[in-house]
Amino acid sequence: MINTENLNEEAAKRYILTSLKREYASENGTELNEILPKMSPLNPQYLTKKQSVFQKISAFVDKFKGVGGKI
């Protein structure tokens, strides 16, 4: 997902791990924005990309939350 969506690798790993710990992905704050590829928020594709990435991470977190016990 990180390579496919051209995400910031370190920020994306941190965001996904945090989301797994709290068992949900959050759109609030700047965490989600930090993982997106460099793109102007004024670019019409920015919001589409942000929603697409958020939905994929949310699905991933929903699928794997609670697996493995304590992280």
C-alpha positions as a Markdown table, in Angstrom:
| # | Residue | x | y | z |
|---|---|---|---|---|
| 1 | Met | 0.0 | 0.0 | 0.0 |
| 2 | Ile | 2.8 | 2.4 | 0.9 |
| 3 | Asn | 4.5 | 1.9 | -2.5 |
| 4 | Thr | 1.3 | 1.7 | -4.5 |
| 5 | Glu | 0.0 | 5.0 | -3.2 |
| 6 | Asn | 3.5 | 6.6 | -3.1 |
| 7 | Leu | 3.2 | 7.4 | 0.6 |
| 8 | Asn | 5.8 | 8.8 | 2.9 |
| 9 | Glu | 7.1 | 5.4 | 4.2 |
| 10 | Glu | 8.2 | 6.4 | 7.8 |
| 11 | Ala | 5.1 | 8.5 | 8.5 |
| 12 | Ala | 2.8 | 5.9 | 7.0 |
| 13 | Lys | 4.3 | 3.1 | 9.2 |
| 14 | Arg | 3.9 | 5.3 | 12.3 |
| 15 | Tyr | 0.3 | 6.2 | 11.3 |
| 16 | Ile | -0.6 | 2.6 | 10.7 |
| 17 | Leu | 1.0 | 1.4 | 13.9 |
| 18 | Thr | -0.7 | 4.1 | 15.9 |
| 19 | Ser | -4.1 | 3.3 | 14.3 |
| 20 | Leu | -3.7 | -0.4 | 15.1 |
| 21 | Lys | -2.9 | 0.4 | 18.7 |
| 22 | Arg | -6.0 | 2.5 | 19.1 |
| 23 | Glu | -8.0 | 0.1 | 16.8 |
| 24 | Tyr | -9.2 | 2.8 | 14.4 |
| 25 | Ala | -7.8 | 5.2 | 11.8 |
| 26 | Ser | -8.4 | 8.9 | 12.4 |
| 27 | Glu | -8.8 | 11.6 | 9.8 |
| 28 | Asn | -8.3 | 14.3 | 12.5 |
| 29 | Gly | -5.0 | 16.1 | 13.0 |
| 30 | Thr | -2.1 | 16.2 | 10.7 |
| 31 | Glu | -1.0 | 12.5 | 10.8 |
| 32 | Leu | -2.9 | 11.5 | 7.7 |
| 33 | Asn | -1.7 | 14.6 | 5.8 |
| 34 | Glu | 1.9 | 13.7 | 6.6 |
| 35 | Ile | 1.8 | 10.3 | 4.9 |
| 36 | Leu | 0.4 | 11.6 | 1.6 |
| 37 | Pro | 2.7 | 12.2 | -1.3 |
| 38 | Lys | 3.8 | 15.8 | -1.7 |
| 39 | Met | 0.8 | 17.5 | -3.3 |
| 40 | Ser | -0.8 | 20.9 | -2.9 |
| 41 | Pro | -4.0 | 20.8 | -0.8 |
| 42 | Leu | -5.4 | 23.1 | -3.6 |
| 43 | Asn | -4.8 | 20.3 | -6.2 |
| 44 | Pro | -8.2 | 18.8 | -7.1 |
| 45 | Gln | -6.7 | 15.3 | -6.7 |
| 46 | Tyr | -5.5 | 15.9 | -3.2 |
| 47 | Leu | -8.9 | 15.3 | -1.5 |
| 48 | Thr | -9.6 | 12.2 | -3.6 |
| 49 | Lys | -6.1 | 10.8 | -2.8 |
| 50 | Lys | -6.6 | 11.6 | 0.9 |
| 51 | Gln | -10.0 | 9.8 | 1.0 |
| 52 | Ser | -8.7 | 6.8 | -0.9 |
| 53 | Val | -5.7 | 6.3 | 1.3 |
| 54 | Phe | -7.8 | 6.8 | 4.5 |
| 55 | Gln | -10.4 | 4.2 | 3.3 |
| 56 | Lys | -7.6 | 1.7 | 2.6 |
| 57 | Ile | -5.9 | 2.2 | 5.9 |
| 58 | Ser | -9.3 | 2.1 | 7.7 |
| 59 | Ala | -10.1 | -1.3 | 6.1 |
| 60 | Phe | -6.6 | -2.6 | 6.9 |
| 61 | Val | -6.9 | -1.5 | 10.6 |
| 62 | Asp | -10.5 | -3.0 | 10.8 |
| 63 | Lys | -9.2 | -6.3 | 9.4 |
| 64 | Phe | -6.2 | -6.6 | 11.7 |
| 65 | Lys | -7.1 | -4.8 | 15.0 |
| 66 | Gly | -6.8 | -7.0 | 18.0 |
| 67 | Val | -4.5 | -9.5 | 16.1 |
| 68 | Gly | -1.4 | -10.3 | 18.0 |
| 69 | Gly | -2.5 | -8.9 | 21.4 |
| 70 | Lys | -0.4 | -6.0 | 22.7 |
| 71 | Ile | 1.7 | -4.2 | 20.2 |
